[in-house]
Amino acid sequence: MLSRQQLISQIKQKKSFLCVGLDTDLEKIPAFLHEYEDPIFEFNKRIIDATADLCVAYKPNAAFYETYGVKGLQSLIKTYEYLPKECLSIIDAKRGDIGNTSDRYARAFFDEKASGMGFDAITITPYMGHDSITPYLAYEGKWIIVLALTSSVGSHDFQYLQTNEGLLHEAVINKVNTLGGTDRIMFVVGATKGQEFENIRKHAPNNFLLVPGVGAQGGSLEDVCRYGMTKECGLLVNSSRSIIYASNGTDFADAAREEALKLQEQMVVELEKAGII
């Protein structure tokens, strides 16, 4: 389990707040890897080896493993086991159900004795209310990362609806923060929202934010930091496709490292500007 203070320490030590997304697709990985017994794990292993000193978190997306059934889950378990212990391990599962079902989802990804996986954090959807969230908080020391404002085109369908407590995503943040502290709760906020981070910080001034959308989706790291960074950083910026699929040749791991290094070097500048390092 990785505590908030340990995460902050890693950010300062590595001069990075990069999260590498492991959205590993058999149709996109280099062809030569298909000769291996477990091509998904072999791909992930090489990506991890190439980037571990440049990032503070890894985020496998459950869908990319579950789609291959038992073999995919075996690849996910092996990937979990291989992840560096000093890095925050996030399972991007976006589960959203209540009661016993949520508890089983939590157990599947948090209880290593039960499933072989004991991730530090899980992404969840909050729209069934507090009883879709509290079962995860029963697992001491584990993080929940709640969808707040996404970078998807469809975000305007629901997330901006007006409620008695403000916009729906604002109401979500306010309610969820009554259920647990900033040492257990993060929020997903899409990088393509730019200046909206300033408003998000009015509702989540001290929570860490998991920020997708930098890189392939066109989000600006500088804008994210200008409006969303706190005195402790408070950001985990995720990049998936632009790093892991930087090349589809035998040099894919080296290419991934180059892309991760570009982001990490930009992060050094932002951390220095904020006086964090």
BADO-396341 format. One line per field, with one value per residue: y, z, x of N, C-alpha, C in turn; residue number from 1. Coordinates in Angstrom, 1 decimal, padded with zeros to 4 digits. Atoms other than C-alpha are relative to their C-alpha. Layout:
<recs>
n.yy <- c(Y/...)
n.zz <- c(Z/...)
n.xx <- c(X/...)
ca.yy <- c(Y/...)
ca.zz <- c(Z/...)
ca.xx <- c(X/...)
c.yy <- c(Y/...)
c.zz <- c(Z/...)
c.xx <- c(X/...)
k <- c(NUM/...)
</recs>
This chain:
<recs>
n.yy <- c(-001.2/-001.2/-001.1/-001.3/-000.6/000.8/-000.4/-001.3/000.2/000.5/-001.2/-000.9/000.8/000.3/-001.2/000.5/000.4/000.7/001.3/000.7/000.9/001.2/000.4/000.8/000.6/000.9/-000.4/-001.2/000.3/000.5/001.4/001.0/000.4/001.1/001.3/000.3/000.7/-001.0/-001.2/-001.2/-000.3/-000.3/-001.4/-000.9/000.1/-000.9/-001.4/-000.3/-000.1/-001.2/-001.3/000.0/-001.1/-001.3/-000.2/000.3/000.9/000.8/000.1/001.0/-000.2/001.4/000.4/000.5/001.4/000.8/000.4/001.3/001.1/000.5/-000.4/-001.4/-000.2/000.5/-001.0/-001.1/000.4/000.0/-001.4/-000.5/000.6/-000.5/-001.5/-000.4/-000.3/-001.4/-000.7/000.3/001.0/-000.3/000.8/-000.9/000.9/-000.8/000.8/-000.8/000.8/-000.2/001.0/001.2/000.0/-000.9/000.7/001.0/-000.7/-000.5/001.2/000.5/-000.8/-000.4/001.1/000.8/001.4/000.5/-000.1/-000.2/-001.4/-000.9/-001.4/-001.1/-000.9/000.4/-001.1/000.4/-000.9/-000.2/-000.4/000.7/-000.6/000.3/001.4/000.5/-000.5/000.4/001.3/000.0/-000.6/001.0/000.6/-001.0/-000.4/000.0/-001.3/000.0/-001.1/-000.2/-000.8/-001.3/-000.7/000.8/-000.7/000.5/-000.9/000.2/-000.5/-001.0/000.6/000.2/-000.5/-001.4/-000.2/-000.9/000.5/-000.9/-000.3/-000.4/001.0/001.4/000.5/-000.7/000.7/001.2/-000.3/-000.5/001.2/001.0/-000.5/000.2/001.4/000.4/-001.1/-000.1/001.1/001.2/-000.4/-000.8/-000.2/000.0/-001.2/000.1/-001.1/-000.9/-001.1/-001.3/-000.9/000.5/000.5/-001.1/000.2/001.3/-000.2/-000.6/001.1/001.0/-000.8/000.8/001.4/000.3/000.1/000.8/-000.9/000.6/-001.0/-000.6/000.8/000.4/-000.7/-001.5/-000.8/-000.8/000.2/-001.3/-000.4/000.8/-000.5/-001.4/-000.1/001.2/000.4/-000.5/-000.1/001.4/000.5/000.3/000.4/001.2/-000.1/001.3/000.1/001.4/000.3/-000.8/000.6/001.4/000.3/-000.9/000.7/001.4/000.8/000.6/-001.1/-000.6/-000.4/-001.2/-001.1/-000.4/-000.7/-001.4/-000.8/-000.2/-001.0/-001.3/-000.4/-000.2/-001.2/-001.1/000.0/-000.6/-001.4/-000.4/000.2/-001.1/-001.3/000.0/000.1/001.3/000.5)
n.zz <- c(000.0/000.1/-000.7/000.6/-000.3/000.8/001.4/000.1/-000.1/001.3/000.9/-000.2/000.2/001.5/000.7/001.0/-000.4/001.2/-000.1/001.3/000.2/000.7/000.8/000.9/001.0/000.8/001.4/000.2/-000.5/001.1/000.5/-000.5/-001.4/000.0/-000.1/-001.5/-000.6/-000.5/000.6/-000.8/-001.1/000.5/000.4/-001.2/-000.8/000.6/-000.2/-001.4/-000.1/000.8/-000.6/-001.4/-000.7/000.6/-000.4/-001.4/000.0/001.1/000.0/001.0/000.2/-000.2/001.2/000.9/-000.4/-000.1/001.3/000.4/-000.9/-001.0/000.4/-000.3/-001.4/-000.4/000.4/-001.0/-001.3/000.2/000.1/-001.3/-000.8/000.5/-000.1/-001.1/-001.2/-000.3/000.9/-000.3/000.9/000.1/001.0/000.6/000.2/000.1/-000.5/-000.6/-000.4/-001.4/-000.9/000.1/001.3/-000.1/-000.9/000.8/000.9/-000.8/-000.4/001.2/000.4/-001.2/-000.9/000.7/-000.4/000.7/001.4/000.6/000.3/-001.2/000.5/-001.0/000.3/001.0/000.5/-000.1/000.4/-001.3/000.3/-000.8/-001.3/-001.0/-000.2/001.0/-000.3/-001.3/-000.1/000.3/-001.1/-001.1/000.2/-000.6/000.7/001.5/000.6/001.1/001.0/000.4/001.2/-000.3/001.2/001.0/001.2/001.2/000.7/-000.7/-001.4/-000.2/-000.1/-001.4/-001.0/-000.1/-000.3/-001.1/-001.2/-001.1/-000.5/001.1/001.1/-000.5/-000.4/-001.3/-001.0/-000.3/-000.8/-001.3/-000.8/-000.2/-001.0/-001.3/-000.3/-000.3/000.1/001.2/000.0/000.5/001.1/001.1/001.1/001.4/000.6/001.3/000.3/001.1/-000.6/-000.1/-001.1/-001.0/-001.2/-001.0/-000.7/-000.7/-001.2/-001.0/-000.6/-000.4/000.0/-000.5/000.5/001.2/001.2/001.0/001.1/001.3/001.1/000.5/001.0/001.2/000.0/000.3/-001.2/-000.3/-001.4/-000.6/-000.5/-001.1/-001.2/-000.4/-000.7/-000.8/-000.9/-001.4/-000.6/-000.1/001.3/000.1/001.3/000.6/001.5/000.7/001.5/000.4/001.4/000.6/-000.5/000.2/001.4/000.7/001.1/000.0/000.4/-001.1/-000.9/-000.6/-001.4/000.0/000.4/-001.2/-000.9/000.6/-000.2/-001.4/-000.4/000.5/-001.0/-001.3/000.0/-000.2/-001.4/-000.8/000.1/-000.7/-001.4/-000.5/000.0/-001.1/-001.2/-000.6/000.0)
n.xx <- c(000.8/-000.8/000.7/-000.1/-001.3/-001.0/000.2/-000.6/-001.4/-000.4/000.1/-001.2/-001.2/-000.1/000.3/001.0/001.4/000.5/000.6/-000.1/001.1/-000.3/001.2/-000.8/000.8/-000.7/000.0/-000.8/-001.4/-000.8/000.3/-001.0/000.3/001.0/-000.7/-000.1/001.2/001.0/-000.5/000.5/-000.9/-001.3/000.1/000.1/-001.2/-001.0/000.4/-000.3/-001.4/-000.5/000.6/000.2/-000.6/000.5/001.4/000.3/001.2/000.4/001.5/000.6/001.4/000.5/000.7/-001.0/-000.4/001.2/000.4/-000.6/000.4/-000.9/-001.4/-000.2/-000.1/-001.3/-001.0/000.2/-000.6/-001.4/-000.3/000.1/-001.1/-001.2/000.0/-001.0/000.8/-000.1/001.0/001.4/000.7/001.4/000.8/001.0/001.1/001.2/001.1/001.0/001.2/000.2/000.0/-000.8/-000.6/-001.1/-000.9/-000.7/-000.9/-001.1/-000.8/-000.7/-001.2/-000.7/-000.3/-000.9/000.2/001.2/000.0/-001.4/-000.2/000.2/-000.3/000.1/001.1/000.9/001.0/001.4/001.1/000.7/001.4/001.0/000.0/-001.1/-000.2/-000.9/-001.3/-000.4/-000.6/-001.4/-000.7/-000.2/-001.4/-000.9/-001.2/000.2/000.5/001.0/-000.2/001.4/000.2/000.6/000.2/-000.8/-000.4/000.8/001.0/001.3/000.0/001.0/001.3/000.5/-000.9/000.2/001.3/000.2/000.7/000.1/-001.4/-001.0/-000.1/000.1/-001.3/-000.4/000.7/-000.7/-001.3/000.3/000.5/-001.0/-000.9/000.5/-000.1/-001.4/-001.0/-000.8/-000.9/000.7/000.9/-000.4/001.0/-000.4/000.3/-000.7/-000.9/000.5/000.8/-000.8/000.3/001.0/-000.7/000.1/001.3/-000.1/-000.8/000.9/000.8/-001.0/-001.3/-001.2/000.0/-000.7/000.8/-000.5/000.2/-000.2/000.2/-001.2/-000.6/000.8/001.3/-000.2/000.0/-001.2/-000.6/-000.2/001.3/000.3/-000.8/000.3/001.3/000.3/-001.1/000.0/-001.3/-000.5/000.2/001.4/000.4/-000.6/000.3/-000.1/-000.1/000.1/-000.3/-001.2/-001.2/-000.2/000.1/-000.9/-000.6/000.5/-001.2/-000.8/-000.5/001.1/-000.3/-000.8/000.8/000.9/-000.9/-000.3/001.3/000.1/-001.0/000.5/001.0/-000.7/-000.8/001.0/000.5/-001.0/000.1/001.2/-000.3/-000.9/000.8/000.9/-000.9/000.2/-001.3)
ca.yy <- c(000.0/003.4/006.3/009.9/010.9/008.1/009.2/012.8/011.6/009.7/012.8/014.8/012.0/011.2/014.8/013.4/013.0/010.8/007.8/005.3/003.7/000.1/-000.2/-003.1/-004.3/-007.4/-005.8/-002.9/-004.4/-005.2/-008.4/-010.1/-010.2/-012.7/-015.4/-015.2/-017.4/-014.3/-011.4/-008.9/-009.4/-009.4/-006.0/-004.6/-005.9/-004.1/-000.9/-001.0/-001.7/001.3/003.8/002.9/005.6/008.3/007.7/007.4/005.3/002.6/002.2/-001.1/-000.7/-003.8/-003.9/-004.6/-007.8/-009.0/-009.1/-012.1/-014.1/-016.2/-015.6/-011.9/-012.0/-014.1/-011.4/-008.8/-010.7/-011.1/-007.4/-006.5/-008.7/-007.1/-003.4/-001.6/-001.4/002.2/003.2/003.6/000.7/001.7/-000.6/001.4/-000.6/002.1/-000.2/001.2/-000.9/-001.2/-003.3/-006.9/-006.4/-003.4/-005.4/-008.2/-005.8/-004.3/-007.8/-008.7/-005.9/-005.2/-008.6/-010.3/-013.5/-013.8/-012.9/-012.5/-008.8/-006.1/-002.8/000.4/002.2/001.6/004.0/003.9/005.5/007.2/007.5/004.9/007.0/006.6/002.9/002.4/004.0/003.0/-000.7/000.2/002.4/-000.6/-001.8/000.1/002.0/001.6/004.6/005.2/007.4/008.7/009.9/013.6/015.4/013.3/014.4/012.5/014.2/012.8/014.5/017.2/014.7/014.3/015.8/019.4/019.0/021.7/020.4/022.0/021.8/023.1/021.2/017.4/016.8/019.5/017.8/014.5/015.9/017.6/014.4/012.0/014.2/013.7/010.0/009.9/012.1/013.2/010.3/007.9/009.8/011.1/012.3/011.8/015.1/015.2/017.3/018.7/020.8/023.3/026.2/024.1/022.8/026.2/025.5/021.9/023.1/025.1/021.8/019.6/021.9/019.1/015.9/014.3/014.4/011.7/013.5/011.6/013.4/014.6/013.4/011.5/013.3/016.8/018.0/020.7/019.8/023.4/024.3/021.4/022.6/026.3/025.7/022.3/022.0/022.3/022.9/019.1/018.7/017.0/015.7/012.3/012.9/009.8/009.1/005.8/005.5/008.3/006.4/002.7/002.8/005.3/002.6/-000.8/-002.1/-003.9/-000.5/000.0/000.1/002.6/004.8/004.6/005.7/008.7/009.8/009.3/011.3/014.2/014.4/014.0/016.8/019.1/018.0/019.0/022.5/022.7/021.3/023.8/026.7/025.6/025.3/021.6/020.6)
ca.zz <- c(000.0/-000.9/001.4/000.4/002.0/000.2/-003.1/-002.5/-001.6/-004.9/-006.8/-005.3/-005.6/-009.3/-010.2/-011.9/-011.5/-014.5/-014.6/-017.4/-018.6/-019.6/-022.1/-023.8/-027.0/-028.8/-032.1/-031.5/-029.8/-032.0/-034.1/-032.8/-029.3/-030.4/-030.4/-026.6/-024.4/-022.9/-025.3/-023.2/-020.2/-022.2/-023.7/-020.2/-018.6/-021.2/-020.9/-017.1/-017.3/-019.7/-017.6/-014.0/-013.0/-014.9/-013.4/-010.0/-011.0/-013.4/-014.5/-016.3/-017.8/-016.8/-020.1/-022.1/-020.1/-019.4/-023.1/-023.4/-020.6/-018.3/-020.3/-020.0/-016.3/-015.9/-017.8/-015.5/-012.4/-013.7/-014.6/-011.1/-009.5/-011.7/-011.0/-008.9/-005.3/-005.0/-007.7/-007.1/-008.7/-010.1/-011.7/-014.1/-013.7/-013.4/-011.4/-010.2/-008.2/-004.6/-001.5/-001.8/-005.5/-004.8/-002.0/-004.5/-007.0/-004.3/-003.1/-006.7/-007.1/-003.5/-001.8/-003.0/-001.1/-002.9/-006.4/-006.8/-007.1/-004.4/-006.3/-004.3/-006.1/-008.2/-010.5/-009.8/-011.0/-008.2/-009.8/-007.6/-004.6/-001.4/-001.1/-004.3/-002.7/000.9/000.3/-001.2/001.7/004.0/002.6/004.9/003.1/-000.4/-002.6/-004.6/-007.7/-008.4/-011.9/-011.6/-014.9/-017.9/-021.1/-023.3/-025.8/-023.9/-020.6/-021.3/-021.4/-017.6/-015.9/-016.5/-015.5/-013.0/-009.5/-006.2/-005.3/-008.5/-011.5/-011.2/-011.2/-008.4/-006.4/-006.8/-005.5/-002.6/-001.5/-002.0/000.1/003.0/002.9/003.3/003.5/001.0/002.0/000.5/-002.2/-005.6/-008.6/-012.3/-014.1/-017.9/-019.1/-022.1/-019.6/-019.2/-017.1/-015.4/-013.1/-011.3/-010.5/-009.6/-007.0/-005.3/-004.5/-004.2/-003.0/-001.5/-003.3/-005.8/-009.3/-011.8/-015.1/-018.4/-021.8/-022.0/-025.1/-027.7/-026.6/-026.9/-023.3/-022.2/-019.3/-018.8/-018.4/-016.1/-013.8/-014.0/-012.8/-011.0/-009.2/-005.4/-003.0/-002.8/-006.5/-006.2/-009.7/-011.4/-015.2/-017.1/-020.6/-022.3/-026.1/-026.8/-024.6/-025.0/-028.7/-029.6/-031.9/-033.1/-033.9/-031.8/-030.4/-028.8/-025.2/-026.1/-027.9/-024.9/-022.7/-025.0/-024.8/-021.1/-020.7/-022.7/-020.3/-017.2/-018.3/-018.7/-015.3/-013.8/-015.1/-013.6/-010.2/-010.0/-010.9/-008.1/-005.6/-005.0/-005.9)
ca.xx <- c(000.0/001.3/000.4/-000.2/003.1/005.0/003.4/004.5/008.0/008.2/007.1/009.9/012.5/011.7/010.8/007.8/004.0/003.7/001.3/001.9/-001.3/-001.0/-003.9/-002.2/-003.9/-002.8/-003.7/-001.4/001.7/004.7/004.2/007.4/006.0/003.3/006.0/006.1/003.9/002.3/002.8/000.7/002.9/006.1/005.0/004.1/007.3/009.5/007.5/007.8/011.5/012.0/009.9/010.1/012.5/010.5/007.0/005.3/002.3/001.1/-002.5/-003.5/-007.0/-009.0/-011.0/-007.8/-007.2/-010.7/-011.4/-009.1/-010.8/-008.7/-005.5/-006.0/-006.6/-003.4/-001.5/-003.0/-002.0/001.5/001.6/000.4/003.1/005.8/004.9/007.6/006.4/007.5/005.0/001.3/-000.6/-003.9/-006.5/-008.6/-011.8/-014.5/-016.7/-020.0/-022.5/-023.7/-023.5/-022.2/-021.4/-019.1/-017.5/-016.7/-015.3/-013.1/-012.0/-011.1/-008.6/-007.6/-007.4/-004.3/-005.0/-008.4/-007.5/-003.7/-004.1/-003.7/-003.7/-003.2/-006.1/-009.1/-011.2/-014.9/-018.1/-020.1/-023.6/-025.3/-024.5/-022.5/-023.2/-021.3/-018.3/-018.1/-017.4/-014.0/-013.1/-013.5/-010.1/-007.7/-005.0/-006.5/-007.3/-010.5/-010.3/-013.8/-014.8/-015.6/-015.1/-013.9/-012.3/-014.8/-017.1/-020.1/-019.1/-021.6/-024.5/-024.6/-021.5/-022.6/-026.2/-027.4/-028.3/-029.3/-025.6/-024.1/-023.1/-023.4/-019.6/-019.2/-021.9/-020.1/-016.8/-018.5/-020.4/-017.5/-015.3/-017.6/-017.0/-013.2/-010.1/-007.6/-005.4/-007.9/-009.8/-008.7/-010.7/-010.5/-010.4/-009.7/-006.8/-008.7/-010.7/-007.9/-009.1/-011.8/-009.2/-009.4/-013.0/-012.3/-009.8/-012.6/-014.3/-011.2/-008.4/-006.2/-007.2/-004.9/-006.3/-005.8/-005.5/-006.0/-005.9/-002.3/-000.6/-002.7/-005.9/-004.3/-004.4/-001.9/000.4/001.2/-002.5/-003.1/-000.3/-001.2/-004.7/-004.5/-001.2/-001.1/001.8/002.2/001.7/-001.7/-001.6/-001.0/-000.9/-001.7/-000.4/-001.1/-001.1/001.5/004.0/003.3/002.6/005.4/006.8/005.5/009.0/011.6/012.6/009.2/010.5/013.2/010.7/008.3/011.2/011.9/008.2/008.1/011.3/009.8/006.9/009.1/011.4/008.3/007.2/010.5/010.0/006.5/007.6/010.4/008.0/005.7/008.7/008.0/011.5)
c.yy <- c(001.2/001.2/001.3/000.6/-000.7/000.4/001.4/-000.1/-000.5/001.1/000.8/-000.7/-000.1/001.3/-000.3/-000.2/-000.7/-001.4/-000.6/-000.9/-001.2/-000.6/-000.9/-000.8/-000.9/000.4/001.1/-000.2/-000.5/-001.5/-001.0/-000.5/-001.2/-001.4/-000.4/-000.7/001.0/001.4/001.3/000.3/000.3/001.5/000.9/000.0/000.9/001.5/000.4/000.2/001.3/001.3/000.1/001.1/001.4/000.2/-000.4/-000.9/-000.7/-000.3/-001.0/000.3/-001.4/-000.5/-000.7/-001.4/-000.9/-000.5/-001.3/-001.1/-000.3/000.4/001.5/000.3/-000.5/001.0/001.2/-000.3/000.1/001.5/000.6/-000.4/000.7/001.6/000.3/000.4/001.4/000.9/-000.3/-000.9/000.3/-000.9/000.9/-000.9/000.7/-000.7/001.0/-000.8/000.2/-001.2/-001.1/000.0/000.9/-000.7/-001.0/000.6/000.5/-001.2/-000.5/000.7/000.4/-001.1/-001.0/-001.5/-000.6/-000.2/000.0/001.4/000.9/001.4/001.0/000.8/-000.6/001.2/-000.6/001.1/000.2/000.2/-000.8/000.5/-000.5/-001.5/-000.7/000.3/-000.6/-001.4/000.0/000.6/-000.9/-000.7/001.0/000.2/000.1/001.3/-000.3/001.2/000.1/000.9/001.3/000.7/-000.6/000.9/-000.5/001.0/-000.1/000.5/001.0/-000.6/000.0/000.9/001.5/000.4/000.9/-000.8/001.0/000.3/000.3/-001.0/-001.4/-000.4/000.8/-000.7/-001.4/000.2/000.3/-001.2/-001.0/000.4/-000.1/-001.4/-000.5/001.2/000.0/-001.0/-001.3/000.3/000.9/000.1/000.0/001.3/000.1/001.2/001.0/001.0/001.2/000.8/-000.5/-000.6/001.1/-000.2/-001.3/000.2/000.7/-001.1/-001.1/000.6/-000.9/-001.4/-000.1/-000.2/-000.9/000.6/-000.8/001.1/000.7/-000.9/-000.3/000.8/001.5/000.9/000.7/-000.2/001.3/000.6/-000.8/000.5/001.4/000.0/-001.1/-000.4/000.6/000.1/-001.3/-000.7/-000.3/-000.5/-001.3/000.1/-001.3/000.2/-001.5/-000.2/000.7/-000.6/-001.4/-000.4/001.0/-000.6/-001.4/-000.9/-000.6/001.0/000.6/000.5/001.2/001.2/000.4/000.8/001.5/000.9/000.3/001.1/001.4/000.6/000.3/001.2/001.2/000.1/000.6/001.5/000.5/-000.2/001.0/001.3/000.0/-000.1/-001.3/-000.7/001.1)
c.zz <- c(000.0/000.6/-000.8/000.1/-000.8/-001.5/-000.2/000.0/-001.4/-001.1/000.1/-000.4/-001.5/-000.8/-001.1/000.7/-001.1/000.4/-001.4/-000.1/-000.9/-000.7/-001.2/-000.9/-000.9/-001.4/-000.3/000.4/-001.2/-000.3/000.6/001.4/000.0/000.0/001.4/000.5/000.5/-000.6/000.7/001.1/-000.4/-000.4/001.3/000.7/-000.6/000.1/001.4/000.2/-000.6/000.7/001.5/000.8/-000.4/000.5/001.4/000.1/-001.3/000.1/-001.1/-000.1/-000.1/-001.3/-001.0/000.3/000.1/-001.3/-000.5/001.0/001.0/-000.3/000.3/001.4/000.5/-000.4/000.9/001.3/-000.1/-000.1/001.4/000.9/-000.4/000.3/001.2/001.2/000.4/-000.8/000.4/-001.1/-000.1/-001.0/-000.5/-000.4/-000.2/000.4/000.7/000.4/001.5/000.8/-000.2/-001.4/000.0/000.9/-000.8/-001.0/000.7/000.4/-001.2/-000.3/001.2/000.9/-000.7/000.3/-000.8/-001.5/-000.7/-000.3/001.2/-000.4/001.1/-000.2/-001.1/-000.5/000.1/-000.5/001.2/-000.2/000.6/001.4/001.0/000.2/-001.1/000.2/001.3/000.1/-000.3/001.1/001.2/-000.1/000.4/-000.9/-001.5/-000.4/-000.9/-000.8/-000.7/-001.3/000.4/-001.3/-001.1/-001.2/-001.3/-000.6/000.8/001.4/000.2/000.1/001.4/000.9/000.3/000.4/001.3/001.1/001.1/000.6/-001.0/-001.1/000.5/000.4/001.3/001.1/000.4/000.8/001.4/000.9/000.3/001.1/001.4/000.5/000.4/-000.2/-001.2/-000.1/-000.6/-001.3/-001.0/-001.0/-001.3/-000.6/-001.4/-000.3/-001.0/000.6/000.3/001.3/001.0/001.2/001.1/000.8/000.8/001.3/001.1/000.8/000.5/000.2/000.3/-000.5/-001.1/-001.1/-001.0/-001.4/-001.3/-001.1/-000.5/-001.0/-001.2/000.0/000.0/001.2/000.2/001.4/000.7/000.6/001.2/001.3/000.4/000.9/001.0/001.0/001.4/000.6/000.2/-001.3/-000.3/-001.4/-000.4/-001.5/-000.7/-001.5/-000.3/-001.4/-000.5/000.6/-000.5/-001.4/-000.8/-001.2/000.0/-000.5/001.2/000.9/000.8/001.4/000.0/-000.4/001.1/001.0/-000.5/000.2/001.4/000.5/-000.4/001.0/001.4/000.0/000.1/001.4/001.0/000.0/000.9/001.5/000.5/000.0/001.2/001.4/000.7/000.1/-000.2)
c.xx <- c(000.9/-000.8/000.1/001.4/001.1/-000.1/000.7/001.5/000.5/000.0/001.2/001.3/000.2/-000.2/-001.0/-001.3/-000.7/-000.6/000.0/-001.2/000.3/-001.3/000.5/-001.0/000.8/000.1/000.9/001.5/000.8/-000.2/000.9/-000.4/-001.0/000.7/000.2/-001.2/-001.1/000.4/-000.5/001.0/001.4/000.1/000.1/001.4/001.1/-000.3/000.3/001.5/000.6/-000.5/000.0/000.6/-000.5/-001.5/-000.2/-001.2/-000.2/-001.5/-000.4/-001.5/-000.6/-000.6/001.0/000.5/-001.2/-000.6/000.5/-000.3/001.1/001.4/000.3/000.1/001.4/001.1/-000.1/000.6/001.5/000.5/000.0/001.3/001.4/000.2/000.9/-000.8/000.1/-001.0/-001.4/-000.6/-001.4/-000.7/-001.1/-001.2/-001.4/-001.2/-001.0/-001.3/000.0/000.1/001.0/000.8/001.3/001.1/000.8/000.9/001.3/000.9/000.8/001.2/000.8/000.5/000.9/-000.1/-001.2/000.2/001.4/000.3/-000.3/000.4/-000.1/-001.3/-000.9/-000.9/-001.4/-000.9/-000.9/-001.5/-001.1/000.0/001.1/000.2/000.7/001.4/000.6/000.6/001.5/000.8/000.2/001.4/001.0/001.2/-000.1/-000.6/-001.2/000.2/-001.3/-000.1/-000.8/-000.3/000.9/000.3/-000.7/-001.0/-001.3/-000.1/-001.1/-001.4/-000.5/000.9/-000.2/-001.5/-000.1/-000.8/-000.2/001.3/001.0/-000.1/000.2/001.4/000.5/-000.7/000.6/001.2/-000.4/-000.5/001.1/001.0/-000.5/000.1/001.4/000.9/000.8/001.2/-000.5/-000.7/000.7/-001.2/000.6/-000.5/000.7/000.8/-000.5/-000.9/000.7/-000.4/-001.0/000.6/000.0/-001.3/000.0/000.7/-000.8/-000.7/001.0/001.3/001.2/000.0/001.0/-001.0/000.7/-000.4/000.3/-000.1/001.2/000.7/-000.9/-001.3/000.2/000.0/001.3/000.5/000.2/-001.3/-000.5/000.7/-000.4/-001.3/-000.3/001.0/-000.2/001.4/000.7/-000.1/-001.5/-000.5/000.7/-000.5/000.2/000.3/000.1/000.5/001.3/001.3/000.1/000.0/000.9/000.7/-000.6/001.1/000.7/000.5/-001.1/000.2/000.9/-000.8/-001.0/000.8/000.2/-001.3/-000.2/000.9/-000.4/-000.9/000.6/000.8/-000.9/-000.5/001.0/-000.1/-001.2/000.1/000.9/-000.7/-000.9/000.8/-000.1/001.3/001.0)
k <- c(1/2/3/4/5/6/7/8/9/10/11/12/13/14/15/16/17/18/19/20/21/22/23/24/25/26/27/28/29/30/31/32/33/34/35/36/37/38/39/40/41/42/43/44/45/46/47/48/49/50/51/52/53/54/55/56/57/58/59/60/61/62/63/64/65/66/67/68/69/70/71/72/73/74/75/76/77/78/79/80/81/82/83/84/85/86/87/88/89/90/91/92/93/94/95/96/97/98/99/100/101/102/103/104/105/106/107/108/109/110/111/112/113/114/115/116/117/118/119/120/121/122/123/124/125/126/127/128/129/130/131/132/133/134/135/136/137/138/139/140/141/142/143/144/145/146/147/148/149/150/151/152/153/154/155/156/157/158/159/160/161/162/163/164/165/166/167/168/169/170/171/172/173/174/175/176/177/178/179/180/181/182/183/184/185/186/187/188/189/190/191/192/193/194/195/196/197/198/199/200/201/202/203/204/205/206/207/208/209/210/211/212/213/214/215/216/217/218/219/220/221/222/223/224/225/226/227/228/229/230/231/232/233/234/235/236/237/238/239/240/241/242/243/244/245/246/247/248/249/250/251/252/253/254/255/256/257/258/259/260/261/262/263/264/265/266/267/268/269/270/271/272/273/274/275/276/277)
</recs>
